[in-house]
Amino acid sequence: MATTTRTTDRGTAYFPRLAAERLDIALCRASAAVARAADAHAAGEGLGVGQHLVLQMLDAVGPCSQQTLSEELRIDRSVMVGICDDLERAGHVRRERNPRDRRSYAVTITDSGRRRYAQAQALIPAFLQDTFQALTPAERGQLSALLTKLLQAGGPH
């Protein structure tokens, strides 16, 4: 998560001051930097971030509708269709009519999907270490707790 800081004509960096004054700006920029790192990691690994999240949720909670996956993972429904299409083509999930609601599909992880998820999951600790190397383990825990609190509160209204 390397960043470059440019200095103004007066020789002082402006962005650190802006970030200190505007938590929203700092969080947006940090989020974008982490998202770029996650996308680069995923591209190198061959399993997209969204695909990884879908496999993770299916492995953890079992079959779900695409709508539930979309809502829980905060992925747009139209994007979720493409993610599930790609995972199904690769043999990592299967979609079947939901027996409780014939209008929807239940998405189920396959054995292939479980193996692929396990491979991807094994690389996450090194990715997180590299991405958050500027923070101590205690600071990472603190950041996680604060973000969890913010997200549980529903974020900004």
Secondary structure, 3 states (H helix, E strand, C coil): CCCCCCECCCCCECHHHHHHHCHHHHHHHHHHHHHHHHHHHHHHHCCCHHHHHHHHHHHHHCCEEHHHHHHHHCCCHHHHHHHHHHHHHCCCEEEEEECCEEEEEEEEECHHHHHHHHHHHHCHHHHHHHHCCCCCHHHHHHHHHHHHHHHHCCCCC
